[in-house]
Amino acid sequence: MYQRYKNLADATRGVAFVGRLATYKYYNMDQVVGQALAAFKRLREREESSAAALIEGVANKSRGKVVAQAA
């Protein structure tokens, strides 16, 4: 059952599960808080790198249009 839910979550963009219920394992609360903070950091870094890639792609596309118009 866990693997089915994991596969579904992995295929769904913008969904992240952390903690005891997400992994079907027992953790102390300090471990859960640590996992949540680590997950937040990973998600934030992923979001920042996606935004940077999007901005770079738009900038490259814009430069290409400018070059084509100038030629």
PDB file with one MODEL, atoms N, CA, C and O in Angstrom:
MODEL        1
ATOM      1  N   MET A   1       0.832  -1.191   0.000  1.00  0.00           N
ATOM      2  CA  MET A   1       0.000   0.000   0.000  1.00  0.00           C
ATOM      3  C   MET A   1       0.878   1.257   0.000  1.00  0.00           C
ATOM      4  O   MET A   1       0.604   2.215  -0.723  1.00  0.00           O
ATOM      5  N   TYR A   2       1.949   1.242   0.829  1.00  0.00           N
ATOM      6  CA  TYR A   2       2.848   2.387   0.889  1.00  0.00           C
ATOM      7  C   TYR A   2       3.425   2.700  -0.485  1.00  0.00           C
ATOM      8  O   TYR A   2       3.461   3.860  -0.896  1.00  0.00           O
ATOM      9  N   GLN A   3       3.877   1.670  -1.199  1.00  0.00           N
ATOM     10  CA  GLN A   3       4.501   1.890  -2.501  1.00  0.00           C
ATOM     11  C   GLN A   3       3.514   2.490  -3.498  1.00  0.00           C
ATOM     12  O   GLN A   3       3.900   3.322  -4.319  1.00  0.00           O
ATOM     13  N   ARG A   4       2.255   2.084  -3.441  1.00  0.00           N
ATOM     14  CA  ARG A   4       1.242   2.657  -4.333  1.00  0.00           C
ATOM     15  C   ARG A   4       1.060   4.144  -4.058  1.00  0.00           C
ATOM     16  O   ARG A   4       1.007   4.949  -4.988  1.00  0.00           O
ATOM     17  N   TYR A   5       0.964   4.510  -2.779  1.00  0.00           N
ATOM     18  CA  TYR A   5       0.824   5.927  -2.429  1.00  0.00           C
ATOM     19  C   TYR A   5       2.085   6.712  -2.793  1.00  0.00           C
ATOM     20  O   TYR A   5       1.997   7.845  -3.265  1.00  0.00           O
ATOM     21  N   LYS A   6       3.243   6.119  -2.577  1.00  0.00           N
ATOM     22  CA  LYS A   6       4.500   6.794  -2.916  1.00  0.00           C
ATOM     23  C   LYS A   6       4.582   7.051  -4.405  1.00  0.00           C
ATOM     24  O   LYS A   6       4.955   8.146  -4.826  1.00  0.00           O
ATOM     25  N   ASN A   7       4.241   6.061  -5.203  1.00  0.00           N
ATOM     26  CA  ASN A   7       4.267   6.232  -6.656  1.00  0.00           C
ATOM     27  C   ASN A   7       3.307   7.332  -7.097  1.00  0.00           C
ATOM     28  O   ASN A   7       3.644   8.146  -7.958  1.00  0.00           O
ATOM     29  N   LEU A   8       2.130   7.357  -6.518  1.00  0.00           N
ATOM     30  CA  LEU A   8       1.154   8.396  -6.852  1.00  0.00           C
ATOM     31  C   LEU A   8       1.665   9.771  -6.449  1.00  0.00           C
ATOM     32  O   LEU A   8       1.541  10.724  -7.218  1.00  0.00           O
ATOM     33  N   ALA A   9       2.230   9.886  -5.270  1.00  0.00           N
ATOM     34  CA  ALA A   9       2.771  11.165  -4.806  1.00  0.00           C
ATOM     35  C   ALA A   9       3.944  11.608  -5.673  1.00  0.00           C
ATOM     36  O   ALA A   9       4.060  12.788  -6.001  1.00  0.00           O
ATOM     37  N   ASP A  10       4.812  10.673  -6.045  1.00  0.00           N
ATOM     38  CA  ASP A  10       5.956  11.008  -6.893  1.00  0.00           C
ATOM     39  C   ASP A  10       5.508  11.515  -8.259  1.00  0.00           C
ATOM     40  O   ASP A  10       6.179  12.352  -8.864  1.00  0.00           O
ATOM     41  N   ALA A  11       4.388  11.015  -8.742  1.00  0.00           N
ATOM     42  CA  ALA A  11       3.882  11.418 -10.054  1.00  0.00           C
ATOM     43  C   ALA A  11       3.076  12.711 -10.005  1.00  0.00           C
ATOM     44  O   ALA A  11       2.718  13.258 -11.048  1.00  0.00           O
ATOM     45  N   THR A  12       2.789  13.201  -8.805  1.00  0.00           N
ATOM     46  CA  THR A  12       1.983  14.410  -8.652  1.00  0.00           C
ATOM     47  C   THR A  12       2.881  15.577  -8.305  1.00  0.00           C
ATOM     48  O   THR A  12       3.532  15.578  -7.260  1.00  0.00           O
ATOM     49  N   ARG A  13       2.918  16.558  -9.165  1.00  0.00           N
ATOM     50  CA  ARG A  13       3.776  17.725  -8.957  1.00  0.00           C
ATOM     51  C   ARG A  13       3.251  18.554  -7.787  1.00  0.00           C
ATOM     52  O   ARG A  13       2.046  18.752  -7.637  1.00  0.00           O
ATOM     53  N   GLY A  14       4.185  19.033  -6.960  1.00  0.00           N
ATOM     54  CA  GLY A  14       3.821  19.924  -5.876  1.00  0.00           C
ATOM     55  C   GLY A  14       3.327  19.225  -4.618  1.00  0.00           C
ATOM     56  O   GLY A  14       2.771  19.870  -3.730  1.00  0.00           O
ATOM     57  N   VAL A  15       3.523  17.908  -4.533  1.00  0.00           N
ATOM     58  CA  VAL A  15       3.078  17.158  -3.362  1.00  0.00           C
ATOM     59  C   VAL A  15       4.299  16.580  -2.657  1.00  0.00           C
ATOM     60  O   VAL A  15       5.158  15.964  -3.288  1.00  0.00           O
ATOM     61  N   ALA A  16       4.367  16.782  -1.348  1.00  0.00           N
ATOM     62  CA  ALA A  16       5.451  16.204  -0.557  1.00  0.00           C
ATOM     63  C   ALA A  16       4.864  15.706   0.757  1.00  0.00           C
ATOM     64  O   ALA A  16       4.104  16.414   1.419  1.00  0.00           O
ATOM     65  N   PHE A  17       5.220  14.503   1.120  1.00  0.00           N
ATOM     66  CA  PHE A  17       4.763  13.928   2.367  1.00  0.00           C
ATOM     67  C   PHE A  17       5.962  13.727   3.281  1.00  0.00           C
ATOM     68  O   PHE A  17       6.993  13.215   2.844  1.00  0.00           O
ATOM     69  N   VAL A  18       5.843  14.119   4.526  1.00  0.00           N
ATOM     70  CA  VAL A  18       6.912  13.935   5.505  1.00  0.00           C
ATOM     71  C   VAL A  18       6.301  13.435   6.809  1.00  0.00           C
ATOM     72  O   VAL A  18       5.100  13.565   7.047  1.00  0.00           O
ATOM     73  N   GLY A  19       7.155  12.861   7.642  1.00  0.00           N
ATOM     74  CA  GLY A  19       6.704  12.455   8.962  1.00  0.00           C
ATOM     75  C   GLY A  19       6.310  11.011   9.062  1.00  0.00           C
ATOM     76  O   GLY A  19       6.518  10.221   8.141  1.00  0.00           O
ATOM     77  N   ARG A  20       5.737  10.677  10.198  1.00  0.00           N
ATOM     78  CA  ARG A  20       5.406   9.280  10.502  1.00  0.00           C
ATOM     79  C   ARG A  20       4.358   8.709   9.570  1.00  0.00           C
ATOM     80  O   ARG A  20       4.516   7.593   9.074  1.00  0.00           O
ATOM     81  N   LEU A  21       3.298   9.448   9.323  1.00  0.00           N
ATOM     82  CA  LEU A  21       2.237   8.920   8.470  1.00  0.00           C
ATOM     83  C   LEU A  21       2.681   8.827   7.012  1.00  0.00           C
ATOM     84  O   LEU A  21       2.201   7.972   6.267  1.00  0.00           O
ATOM     85  N   ALA A  22       3.595   9.704   6.607  1.00  0.00           N
ATOM     86  CA  ALA A  22       4.061   9.694   5.228  1.00  0.00           C
ATOM     87  C   ALA A  22       4.946   8.502   4.926  1.00  0.00           C
ATOM     88  O   ALA A  22       4.968   8.022   3.792  1.00  0.00           O
ATOM     89  N   THR A  23       5.677   8.014   5.918  1.00  0.00           N
ATOM     90  CA  THR A  23       6.629   6.926   5.683  1.00  0.00           C
ATOM     91  C   THR A  23       6.207   5.604   6.308  1.00  0.00           C
ATOM     92  O   THR A  23       6.892   4.593   6.151  1.00  0.00           O
ATOM     93  N   TYR A  24       5.095   5.608   7.007  1.00  0.00           N
ATOM     94  CA  TYR A  24       4.620   4.398   7.690  1.00  0.00           C
ATOM     95  C   TYR A  24       5.673   3.868   8.662  1.00  0.00           C
ATOM     96  O   TYR A  24       5.825   2.656   8.814  1.00  0.00           O
ATOM     97  N   LYS A  25       6.396   4.767   9.315  1.00  0.00           N
ATOM     98  CA  LYS A  25       7.425   4.384  10.286  1.00  0.00           C
ATOM     99  C   LYS A  25       7.241   5.220  11.544  1.00  0.00           C
ATOM    100  O   LYS A  25       6.685   6.317  11.494  1.00  0.00           O
ATOM    101  N   TYR A  26       7.705   4.704  12.659  1.00  0.00           N
ATOM    102  CA  TYR A  26       7.653   5.455  13.901  1.00  0.00           C
ATOM    103  C   TYR A  26       8.902   6.319  14.021  1.00  0.00           C
ATOM    104  O   TYR A  26      10.022   5.845  13.832  1.00  0.00           O
ATOM    105  N   TYR A  27       8.694   7.583  14.336  1.00  0.00           N
ATOM    106  CA  TYR A  27       9.794   8.512  14.592  1.00  0.00           C
ATOM    107  C   TYR A  27       9.484   9.285  15.864  1.00  0.00           C
ATOM    108  O   TYR A  27       8.319   9.525  16.180  1.00  0.00           O
ATOM    109  N   ASN A  28      10.512   9.671  16.587  1.00  0.00           N
ATOM    110  CA  ASN A  28      10.336  10.617  17.683  1.00  0.00           C
ATOM    111  C   ASN A  28      10.051  11.985  17.075  1.00  0.00           C
ATOM    112  O   ASN A  28      10.377  12.240  15.916  1.00  0.00           O
ATOM    113  N   MET A  29       9.444  12.853  17.859  1.00  0.00           N
ATOM    114  CA  MET A  29       9.066  14.160  17.326  1.00  0.00           C
ATOM    115  C   MET A  29      10.270  14.979  16.868  1.00  0.00           C
ATOM    116  O   MET A  29      10.157  15.735  15.903  1.00  0.00           O
ATOM    117  N   ASP A  30      11.408  14.852  17.527  1.00  0.00           N
ATOM    118  CA  ASP A  30      12.577  15.597  17.068  1.00  0.00           C
ATOM    119  C   ASP A  30      13.011  15.127  15.687  1.00  0.00           C
ATOM    120  O   ASP A  30      13.489  15.925  14.880  1.00  0.00           O
ATOM    121  N   GLN A  31      12.846  13.839  15.411  1.00  0.00           N
ATOM    122  CA  GLN A  31      13.173  13.314  14.093  1.00  0.00           C
ATOM    123  C   GLN A  31      12.187  13.831  13.040  1.00  0.00           C
ATOM    124  O   GLN A  31      12.580  14.150  11.918  1.00  0.00           O
ATOM    125  N   VAL A  32      10.918  13.911  13.408  1.00  0.00           N
ATOM    126  CA  VAL A  32       9.902  14.403  12.486  1.00  0.00           C
ATOM    127  C   VAL A  32      10.150  15.864  12.143  1.00  0.00           C
ATOM    128  O   VAL A  32      10.044  16.263  10.983  1.00  0.00           O
ATOM    129  N   VAL A  33      10.480  16.658  13.150  1.00  0.00           N
ATOM    130  CA  VAL A  33      10.768  18.077  12.910  1.00  0.00           C
ATOM    131  C   VAL A  33      12.001  18.211  12.017  1.00  0.00           C
ATOM    132  O   VAL A  33      12.012  19.031  11.100  1.00  0.00           O
ATOM    133  N   GLY A  34      13.021  17.427  12.273  1.00  0.00           N
ATOM    134  CA  GLY A  34      14.222  17.450  11.437  1.00  0.00           C
ATOM    135  C   GLY A  34      13.921  17.077   9.994  1.00  0.00           C
ATOM    136  O   GLY A  34      14.433  17.702   9.066  1.00  0.00           O
ATOM    137  N   GLN A  35      13.091  16.057   9.806  1.00  0.00           N
ATOM    138  CA  GLN A  35      12.701  15.659   8.452  1.00  0.00           C
ATOM    139  C   GLN A  35      11.910  16.766   7.764  1.00  0.00           C
ATOM    140  O   GLN A  35      12.122  17.044   6.583  1.00  0.00           O
ATOM    141  N   ALA A  36      11.007  17.394   8.495  1.00  0.00           N
ATOM    142  CA  ALA A  36      10.194  18.465   7.911  1.00  0.00           C
ATOM    143  C   ALA A  36      11.068  19.640   7.483  1.00  0.00           C
ATOM    144  O   ALA A  36      10.867  20.205   6.408  1.00  0.00           O
ATOM    145  N   LEU A  37      12.028  20.006   8.313  1.00  0.00           N
ATOM    146  CA  LEU A  37      12.929  21.104   7.957  1.00  0.00           C
ATOM    147  C   LEU A  37      13.801  20.744   6.753  1.00  0.00           C
ATOM    148  O   LEU A  37      14.026  21.578   5.877  1.00  0.00           O
ATOM    149  N   ALA A  38      14.285  19.516   6.711  1.00  0.00           N
ATOM    150  CA  ALA A  38      15.091  19.074   5.569  1.00  0.00           C
ATOM    151  C   ALA A  38      14.250  19.048   4.293  1.00  0.00           C
ATOM    152  O   ALA A  38      14.727  19.447   3.230  1.00  0.00           O
ATOM    153  N   ALA A  39      13.013  18.584   4.389  1.00  0.00           N
ATOM    154  CA  ALA A  39      12.128  18.549   3.227  1.00  0.00           C
ATOM    155  C   ALA A  39      11.830  19.966   2.743  1.00  0.00           C
ATOM    156  O   ALA A  39      11.821  20.220   1.538  1.00  0.00           O
ATOM    157  N   PHE A  40      11.590  20.881   3.663  1.00  0.00           N
ATOM    158  CA  PHE A  40      11.343  22.270   3.286  1.00  0.00           C
ATOM    159  C   PHE A  40      12.541  22.841   2.538  1.00  0.00           C
ATOM    160  O   PHE A  40      12.384  23.512   1.517  1.00  0.00           O
ATOM    161  N   LYS A  41      13.733  22.572   3.050  1.00  0.00           N
ATOM    162  CA  LYS A  41      14.948  23.084   2.408  1.00  0.00           C
ATOM    163  C   LYS A  41      15.083  22.517   0.993  1.00  0.00           C
ATOM    164  O   LYS A  41      15.383  23.258   0.057  1.00  0.00           O
ATOM    165  N   ARG A  42      14.862  21.202   0.830  1.00  0.00           N
ATOM    166  CA  ARG A  42      14.940  20.586  -0.505  1.00  0.00           C
ATOM    167  C   ARG A  42      13.914  21.181  -1.451  1.00  0.00           C
ATOM    168  O   ARG A  42      14.229  21.495  -2.599  1.00  0.00           O
ATOM    169  N   LEU A  43      12.678  21.338  -0.969  1.00  0.00           N
ATOM    170  CA  LEU A  43      11.616  21.880  -1.820  1.00  0.00           C
ATOM    171  C   LEU A  43      11.899  23.326  -2.203  1.00  0.00           C
ATOM    172  O   LEU A  43      11.663  23.728  -3.342  1.00  0.00           O
ATOM    173  N   ARG A  44      12.404  24.106  -1.258  1.00  0.00           N
ATOM    174  CA  ARG A  44      12.725  25.511  -1.543  1.00  0.00           C
ATOM    175  C   ARG A  44      13.848  25.592  -2.570  1.00  0.00           C
ATOM    176  O   ARG A  44      13.774  26.396  -3.499  1.00  0.00           O
ATOM    177  N   GLU A  45      14.887  24.769  -2.418  1.00  0.00           N
ATOM    178  CA  GLU A  45      15.995  24.772  -3.374  1.00  0.00           C
ATOM    179  C   GLU A  45      15.516  24.342  -4.760  1.00  0.00           C
ATOM    180  O   GLU A  45      15.928  24.912  -5.770  1.00  0.00           O
ATOM    181  N   ARG A  46      14.650  23.338  -4.802  1.00  0.00           N
ATOM    182  CA  ARG A  46      14.113  22.878  -6.084  1.00  0.00           C
ATOM    183  C   ARG A  46      13.299  23.988  -6.742  1.00  0.00           C
ATOM    184  O   ARG A  46      13.411  24.226  -7.944  1.00  0.00           O
ATOM    185  N   GLU A  47      12.476  24.665  -5.937  1.00  0.00           N
ATOM    186  CA  GLU A  47      11.648  25.751  -6.458  1.00  0.00           C
ATOM    187  C   GLU A  47      12.523  26.897  -6.971  1.00  0.00           C
ATOM    188  O   GLU A  47      12.260  27.458  -8.035  1.00  0.00           O
ATOM    189  N   GLU A  48      13.565  27.240  -6.209  1.00  0.00           N
ATOM    190  CA  GLU A  48      14.459  28.321  -6.630  1.00  0.00           C
ATOM    191  C   GLU A  48      15.199  27.957  -7.908  1.00  0.00           C
ATOM    192  O   GLU A  48      15.354  28.805  -8.786  1.00  0.00           O
ATOM    193  N   SER A  49      15.660  26.720  -8.032  1.00  0.00           N
ATOM    194  CA  SER A  49      16.380  26.325  -9.242  1.00  0.00           C
ATOM    195  C   SER A  49      15.428  26.266 -10.434  1.00  0.00           C
ATOM    196  O   SER A  49      15.828  26.592 -11.552  1.00  0.00           O
ATOM    197  N   SER A  50      14.174  25.856 -10.217  1.00  0.00           N
ATOM    198  CA  SER A  50      13.189  25.852 -11.303  1.00  0.00           C
ATOM    199  C   SER A  50      12.890  27.271 -11.770  1.00  0.00           C
ATOM    200  O   SER A  50      12.782  27.529 -12.969  1.00  0.00           O
ATOM    201  N   ALA A  51      12.759  28.187 -10.815  1.00  0.00           N
ATOM    202  CA  ALA A  51      12.497  29.582 -11.164  1.00  0.00           C
ATOM    203  C   ALA A  51      13.685  30.171 -11.912  1.00  0.00           C
ATOM    204  O   ALA A  51      13.496  30.904 -12.882  1.00  0.00           O
ATOM    205  N   ALA A  52      14.904  29.864 -11.480  1.00  0.00           N
ATOM    206  CA  ALA A  52      16.095  30.374 -12.150  1.00  0.00           C
ATOM    207  C   ALA A  52      16.183  29.830 -13.574  1.00  0.00           C
ATOM    208  O   ALA A  52      16.534  30.563 -14.499  1.00  0.00           O
ATOM    209  N   ALA A  53      15.864  28.546 -13.753  1.00  0.00           N
ATOM    210  CA  ALA A  53      15.895  27.948 -15.084  1.00  0.00           C
ATOM    211  C   ALA A  53      14.836  28.576 -15.981  1.00  0.00           C
ATOM    212  O   ALA A  53      15.084  28.805 -17.165  1.00  0.00           O
ATOM    213  N   LEU A  54      13.675  28.854 -15.435  1.00  0.00           N
ATOM    214  CA  LEU A  54      12.608  29.490 -16.207  1.00  0.00           C
ATOM    215  C   LEU A  54      13.023  30.888 -16.642  1.00  0.00           C
ATOM    216  O   LEU A  54      12.828  31.268 -17.796  1.00  0.00           O
ATOM    217  N   ILE A  55      13.592  31.645 -15.725  1.00  0.00           N
ATOM    218  CA  ILE A  55      14.050  33.004 -16.044  1.00  0.00           C
ATOM    219  C   ILE A  55      15.145  32.957 -17.105  1.00  0.00           C
ATOM    220  O   ILE A  55      15.134  33.750 -18.046  1.00  0.00           O
ATOM    221  N   GLU A  56      16.083  32.036 -16.954  1.00  0.00           N
ATOM    222  CA  GLU A  56      17.166  31.904 -17.932  1.00  0.00           C
ATOM    223  C   GLU A  56      16.614  31.533 -19.305  1.00  0.00           C
ATOM    224  O   GLU A  56      17.069  32.057 -20.322  1.00  0.00           O
ATOM    225  N   GLY A  57      15.639  30.636 -19.335  1.00  0.00           N
ATOM    226  CA  GLY A  57      15.025  30.237 -20.602  1.00  0.00           C
ATOM    227  C   GLY A  57      14.320  31.398 -21.283  1.00  0.00           C
ATOM    228  O   GLY A  57      14.428  31.563 -22.498  1.00  0.00           O
ATOM    229  N   VAL A  58      13.610  32.193 -20.520  1.00  0.00           N
ATOM    230  CA  VAL A  58      12.917  33.363 -21.067  1.00  0.00           C
ATOM    231  C   VAL A  58      13.945  34.375 -21.575  1.00  0.00           C
ATOM    232  O   VAL A  58      13.771  34.957 -22.646  1.00  0.00           O
ATOM    233  N   ALA A  59      15.012  34.581 -20.806  1.00  0.00           N
ATOM    234  CA  ALA A  59      16.061  35.522 -21.218  1.00  0.00           C
ATOM    235  C   ALA A  59      16.726  35.055 -22.503  1.00  0.00           C
ATOM    236  O   ALA A  59      16.958  35.860 -23.406  1.00  0.00           O
ATOM    237  N   ASN A  60      17.034  33.772 -22.598  1.00  0.00           N
ATOM    238  CA  ASN A  60      17.656  33.247 -23.818  1.00  0.00           C
ATOM    239  C   ASN A  60      16.730  33.379 -25.017  1.00  0.00           C
ATOM    240  O   ASN A  60      17.165  33.722 -26.116  1.00  0.00           O
ATOM    241  N   LYS A  61      15.466  33.108 -24.798  1.00  0.00           N
ATOM    242  CA  LYS A  61      14.481  33.214 -25.875  1.00  0.00           C
ATOM    243  C   LYS A  61      14.366  34.665 -26.330  1.00  0.00           C
ATOM    244  O   LYS A  61      14.290  34.938 -27.528  1.00  0.00           O
ATOM    245  N   SER A  62      14.351  35.595 -25.377  1.00  0.00           N
ATOM    246  CA  SER A  62      14.254  37.014 -25.709  1.00  0.00           C
ATOM    247  C   SER A  62      15.489  37.468 -26.478  1.00  0.00           C
ATOM    248  O   SER A  62      15.376  38.215 -27.449  1.00  0.00           O
ATOM    249  N   ARG A  63      16.659  37.024 -26.051  1.00  0.00           N
ATOM    250  CA  ARG A  63      17.899  37.390 -26.747  1.00  0.00           C
ATOM    251  C   ARG A  63      17.877  36.864 -28.190  1.00  0.00           C
ATOM    252  O   ARG A  63      18.336  37.543 -29.109  1.00  0.00           O
ATOM    253  N   GLY A  64      17.358  35.689 -28.373  1.00  0.00           N
ATOM    254  CA  GLY A  64      17.271  35.118 -29.709  1.00  0.00           C
ATOM    255  C   GLY A  64      16.394  35.952 -30.623  1.00  0.00           C
ATOM    256  O   GLY A  64      16.716  36.130 -31.798  1.00  0.00           O
ATOM    257  N   LYS A  65      15.289  36.466 -30.098  1.00  0.00           N
ATOM    258  CA  LYS A  65      14.393  37.306 -30.888  1.00  0.00           C
ATOM    259  C   LYS A  65      15.062  38.625 -31.227  1.00  0.00           C
ATOM    260  O   LYS A  65      14.934  39.127 -32.344  1.00  0.00           O
ATOM    261  N   VAL A  66      15.782  39.189 -30.252  1.00  0.00           N
ATOM    262  CA  VAL A  66      16.460  40.459 -30.488  1.00  0.00           C
ATOM    263  C   VAL A  66      17.516  40.294 -31.555  1.00  0.00           C
ATOM    264  O   VAL A  66      17.632  41.139 -32.442  1.00  0.00           O
ATOM    265  N   VAL A  67      18.291  39.223 -31.489  1.00  0.00           N
ATOM    266  CA  VAL A  67      19.330  38.962 -32.494  1.00  0.00           C
ATOM    267  C   VAL A  67      18.707  38.781 -33.869  1.00  0.00           C
ATOM    268  O   VAL A  67      19.216  39.302 -34.862  1.00  0.00           O
ATOM    269  N   ALA A  68      17.605  38.042 -33.924  1.00  0.00           N
ATOM    270  CA  ALA A  68      16.953  37.800 -35.210  1.00  0.00           C
ATOM    271  C   ALA A  68      16.410  39.098 -35.791  1.00  0.00           C
ATOM    272  O   ALA A  68      16.468  39.294 -37.005  1.00  0.00           O
ATOM    273  N   GLN A  69      15.886  39.984 -34.961  1.00  0.00           N
ATOM    274  CA  GLN A  69      15.356  41.248 -35.448  1.00  0.00           C
ATOM    275  C   GLN A  69      16.463  42.178 -35.901  1.00  0.00           C
ATOM    276  O   GLN A  69      16.291  42.947 -36.847  1.00  0.00           O
ATOM    277  N   ALA A  70      17.617  42.105 -35.214  1.00  0.00           N
ATOM    278  CA  ALA A  70      18.732  42.991 -35.538  1.00  0.00           C
ATOM    279  C   ALA A  70      19.407  42.577 -36.829  1.00  0.00           C
ATOM    280  O   ALA A  70      20.004  43.411 -37.509  1.00  0.00           O
ATOM    281  N   ALA A  71      19.325  41.313 -37.175  1.00  0.00           N
ATOM    282  CA  ALA A  71      20.036  40.804 -38.360  1.00  0.00           C
ATOM    283  C   ALA A  71      19.367  41.159 -39.652  1.00  0.00           C
ATOM    284  O   ALA A  71      19.857  40.795 -40.721  1.00  0.00           O
TER     285      ALA A  71
ENDMDL
END
